[in-house]
Amino acid sequence: MSLHLRMPRRGLSLSLLLAVMTFASTLVPVPVAAHGERATEPYIRTRTVHWYDVTWSTQQVGVNETVTVEGKFHLFTDWPDAASKPELAFLSNATPGAVMTRVESYINDMPAQQSVSQLEVGGDYSFKLVMAGRVPGRWHLHPVLSVHGAGPIVGPGHWVEVTGSAADYKLPITTMTGEVIDDLQHYGVARLQLWQAGYALIAVAWIFWWIRRPLIVPRWNAIRKGREDLLVTRTDDRVAAAMLVLVLVVVIFGYHHATQKYEYVVPLQAGSFKTKPLPLPPPEVAVQMKDATYDVPGRSLRLDVEVTNQSDSPMRLGEFTTANLRFLNKSLAVALAGVDPSFPKDLVAGSGLKLSDDSPIAPGETRTMRIEATDAAWEIERLVSFLTNVDSRVGGMLFFFDAQGQRHMVEVFGPIIPVFTQLQLAQRH
């Protein structure tokens, strides 16, 4: 008697379609949509490192060609208690994998191949990254400051297209002895693989020596009967001694061979360097936050601040920036002109900045004003979860401009609470 199972045609077709799609997805490369920085907690993005004046020298490079990312970053005074202070940090880049090569990096015009120590909270620093195209594709390129104990803090990212062929990539260097290495990424790989294979063979032989005999139950029975002397024989001792001598000979030979072939050897660098913050003039504007709310349905951050103009020139607020988002005063031409054409358009809020009083703040005047930053970017960038943080605080930078067009930066921070004003009005109607 035979049993036949028949699958309905619709189910069979669906199964075949799913199988084909699954198989195709393993063969066809799918571009990554970047923006992984959105997974970082908002209290990190809004109250630690504020990046500004960031530019990209080009949006398209060929393989082996370079793009320069440079700008400044400010270490926020209201640094969150949950994140370690920037006592040790490393400047790097964020891309989806090793698709670009970091050729040069600088902090305050000092080479930053190593980590930088004792960065000062409240200070400003300049940075520069020179990246070379390695793998063709369209990649999101960010500057990153990795703070020990706080993790990577990602700056704004821009799409950079790498053209050409990956087979043409080269990383040539000249050593201190004058030797020219045409391609560093393949230099010494075969020799390294040979040494790894040799040590792997020794390890496999050592393991095989012990697993060639019964392992678990017979050995357990021998221990129960008090015959531990049967577990390790005199032959085992001889093999162990021979293995130890072999490994020592290989290590000594390898060391001698390396020192003879490479006379000048530099160990891996584990130190750090120090640099002082940029020398900036004292702030000409004092800002005190009085109240901060976030309108959840309206997607609007509202700040009530008290501003005191301490300069000899009238001041106007031109920009509010936080977590790489920029809200501009569209009625102030100098603020709009300060946006570099290379800056990502998706990080510039289209709705701009709304002020309760946009008239110039006279010298010596103290004014209370409301600042509204409304945009869907709060949701898109996943920043509204600062409402559920244990301290429920928000921070950002305010950029004021005087009559001569000079920019004056000042921090603004404080506790924030959610409101549902627009939702309540809608329910009443």
N, C-alpha and C positions, 0 to 999 in steps of 0.2 A: 504494500500500500504506500503510495507516495503522497506527500503533502506539498501543495503548491500555494505559495503566497504571492498575491498580486497587489502591487501598489497602485493606487489611483493615478491616472495620467497627470492630473493637476499637481498632486503631491510630488510625483516623479519629476515633472518639469521644474517645480520650485526648487527641489533638491539639487537638480543639475545646475540650475541658474546660480544658486548659492555656492556650489562647489566651484563653478567657473569663476565667479567673482572673487572668491577667496584665493584661488590659484593665481588669478591675474593680479591681485593686490600684492602678492609676494614677488612678482616679476616686474611690475611697472612702478618705477620710483615716484613717490608722491611728495611734492614740495611741502616742507614744514612751514607752518604759518607763524612761527616766531612768537613774540610777545609773552615769553615765559616769565617776564618780570612781574606780570599781573598776579602771579602766585605769591609774591612777597607780601607780608603783612603790611597794611597801610601805615601803622605806626612807625615801621621802618622806613617806608618810602617818603613819609611826610615830615619826619622829625630827626633824620640822621644826616644824610648827604644830599645837598641841593646842588644840582648841576645847572650851570648857566653859561651863556656865550659859547655853546657847543656847536662846532661846524665840522662838515665833512668836505674835503678838498674836491672830491668827485663822486659821482654816483655810478660810474662804470670804469672798471679796470680790466686789463687783460691778465692772464696768468703771468706771474713774476712782476707785474706792475704794482705800484703802491698807491694807497689812499691814506691820507693823514686826517686823524680825528683829534681835535684840540679844543680847549676851552678852559673853564674854571669850575671848581666845586667849593661849596661852603659847608663847613661842619656846624650843624645846628646847635645852638646853645641849649635848647630844651631837649637834650638827648634823652631818649627813653631809658628808664631804669632797667627794663628787661633786656636791653642790648648792651654788650660790652663797649666801653669807651674805645676810641680809635688809637690805642697805644701801639698797635702793630697792624699795618695794612699793606696791601699789595695791589698795585695798579695793573689792570689787565683789560682784556676785551671779552665780550660775549658774542658768540656766533653759534649756529647750530652745528657743532662739531669743529674739527680742525680744518675748516674750509679756507682759512686765511692764516698767514704766518705773521706773528708779531716781530717786526724787524727792529724797531726802536721804541723806547718808552721813556718819558721824562716827567718829573714833578718839579715845578719851579725851575725848569731848565736844567735840572740835575738828572743824570742817567738813573733810571728806576728799574734796572734789571732785578734788583733785590727789593726786599720789603722796606718800607719806610716806617720808622718808629716815632712815637711820641708826637703824633699830630695833635694840634691844639683845638679843642672844641671852641667854636666861635671864630675860627680862623678861615681864611680863604687861600686856596692853592690853585696854581695853574697846572695843566697837564697836557701831554701830547703823546699820541700813539701813531706809529707808522706801521701800516699793515700791508702785506703783499698778498695778491691773489694766488690761490693754490688750487682750489677745486672749482670748475665752472658751475655757475648757478646764480640764483638771486638770493642773497643772504642779508639778514638783519644784523647790523653791526652796532654794538653798544660799547661805550666805555664802562668799566666796572671797577669799583673799589671794594676789595674783599677785606673786611675787618675781622681780625681774629676774635672769635667769640660772638660775633654778630652775623657773619656770613657775607655773601656777595651783595653789594648794594649797586643796582644797575642804573646807569644813566639812560638818557634818551637814545633810541635806536633809529637808524635810517636804513632803507633798502639799498644795498650796493650790489651791482651785477658784475660777476666775474665772467669774462669771455675767454675763448681759446680752448686749448686741450690740456687736460691734467697731465698728460704724458710729457708736456714741455716744461713742467715745473722743475726749477733748479734752485738750490740754496747754496751758492758758492761762498766760501770763506777762505781767508788766509791765516794760517796759524802763526804763533810768535816766532817759529823757526823759519818762516818763509814758505812753508809748504802750502800749495794751493789745492783745496778740496773743491771739486766741481759741484758736488751735490751732497750736502751734509745729511739729508734725510736717509740716504742709502749708505753712508760712509760707515764701514766697520760692521754692517749688519750680518754679513756672512760669517765673519769671525765670531761675533757674539752668538750666533745660532750654533756654531760648531762647539763652543764651550758649553752652552746650555745642553746640547745633545750629549756631550761627554758626561756631564754631571748627571743627566737623566739616566744614562746607561748604568752608571755606578749605583744610583738609587734603585733602579729596577732590579739589578742583580742582588742587592742587599735584601730587598723585599722578597724576591723569589726564593732566596736561601731559606727564609723562615716559613713561607707559605707552602713550600713543597711537601711539608709534613702535616699531619692532622693538627688542627689549631685549637678549637674551642673545647669540645667535649673531652677528648683524651687528656688534654692538659689540665682541665678542671678535675678530672678523676685522679690525676697524678698528685695534684695539690691536696685533694681530700685524703689521700692515702699517705701524705707526708713524704712523697718522693719528688721533691723539688729538684733533686740532683739530676733527674732524668730530663728536665726541660732544657737545660743548657749543657751540652756535651763539651768534651775537650776539643773536638773538631770545630764546634761553634766558636770557641775562644780563639782558635788559630785563625779562622776566617775573619773574625772581628778585628783581630790585630792586623792581619794583612790588609783589610779594608781601610783601617785607620792610617797605616803607612802609605797606602796608595793615595788616599785623599791628601795627606800632607805633602807627598811628593808632587802631586799635580798642582797644589796651591803654590808651593815654593817655586816650581818650574815656571808656572804662569807669571808669578810676580817678577822673577828674574828676567824672563823674556820681555815683559812689558817695560821694565826699567831700562833694559838695554836698547829696545827699539824706540821708546819715547823718553828722551832724556829729561825734558821739561814737562812736568805733570802738575796741573792745577786742580786741587780738590774741589768738590762741589761746594758752591758758595752758600753759606747759611747765615751770613751776617745781615745787617740792615744799615740804613743811612738815615740821617736826620736832616730836616730842613725847616726853617722858620716860615710862618705864614707870610703871605704877600703884605707888603707895607701899604695899608689902606688908610685914607684920612678918617678922622673921627666922624661918626654919623651926624649928619645935619638935620635929621628928622628923628623924633622920638615917638614911638607908637605904643600904646597900651590897649590891649584887648579888653573890652567891657563885657561882651557877650558874643557867643557863637552858637549858631543853630544850623541844622541841615534839614531842609524841607524834603522829606523822603519822596512823596509823589511828584513834587516839582523839580527834583534833582537840582537843588539850588543850595549852595553854601552861603550863609549870610553872616557877616562879621560886623559887629558894632565896635568901632575903635575910636580912641582919642588920639589925635595927631597933633603934635607940636612942632612947628617950623622953627628950628634953632639957627637957621642960616640968615643971610642978608638978602636973599632972593626969593620971590614967590615960588611955591612948589605946587605941582599937580601929580596925582597918582596916575602912573602909566601902565603898571602891570602887577598882577598877582600870580605867583608861580608856586606850585607844590607838586611833588611826585612826578616831575617832568612835564606836568600840564601847565600851559601858559594862558592866562586870561588877560587880554589887552584892552586898554581904554581906546576904543576906536575913534574917539574925538581928538586924540592927541597924536599928531603926526609923528613926533619924534619917537614915541613908543612903537608905532607900527614900523617905522624905519629901522628899529633895532632888531627886527626878526630877520635873521639871515635867510637867504633863499634856500639854502641847503637844509634848514631845520625841518623836521617832519611835520607835514601839514596836519596829520591826525592828532598831534599833541598841542595844537593851537586851537583853543575853543572858538568855534564860529560865532557864538552868541556874545563873546567879549565880556567886558566888565561893566557892571552897572553900579553907579555911585549915587548916593542921595544928594550930594553936593559936589559938582565937578569944577567949581570955580577955584581959581588959584588960592592957595593958603598963604596969607601974607606973612612976612617975617615976624617972628615972635607970637604969631597967632596960635591958639589952641582950639581945635575944632573936633567935635564928635560927629562921625559920619558912618553911614552904613555902606558896606561893600557886599555886592551880590555877584557870585560866580555861578552861573547857571549853565549847565550843559549835560548832555547824556554821557559825556566822558566819565563822569563820576561812577556811573554804573558799568560802562564798558571796561574801564580800567580797574574795576573791582575795589574801589577805594571806600565805599560806604560802610565797610565792616569796621571802620574806626569807631563807629557808634557802639559796637559790642565789645570793644577792648576794655580791659580792666580799669584803665585810667581815663578813657574817653576824651582824649585830647587830640588837637589838630595843630598843625604848624605849616608855615609857608614863608615866602619872601615877598616883600612889597618893594617895588621899584618906583621911586619918585624922580621927577625931572624938574630942574630949575629953569629959569628964564633963558639961560644960555644953552640949554639942552643937555647939561651934565646930569648923569644918573647917580642917584643916592639909594643904596640898598639898606633895608632894615628888616629884622625878623618880626614876625607876628605869630603868637601861639597862645594857647589856653584851652580850657575845657570846652566841650561841645555836647549838645543834646539834640536828639531828633525831634522834629515837629511834623505835624500832618495837617498844616493849615489848608492847603488847597483841597485835600481830600474832604475835610469837614465842610468847606464851602460848597463842594459839589453835592454832598449829601443833603445840605439844606435846600438846594434848588431841586 
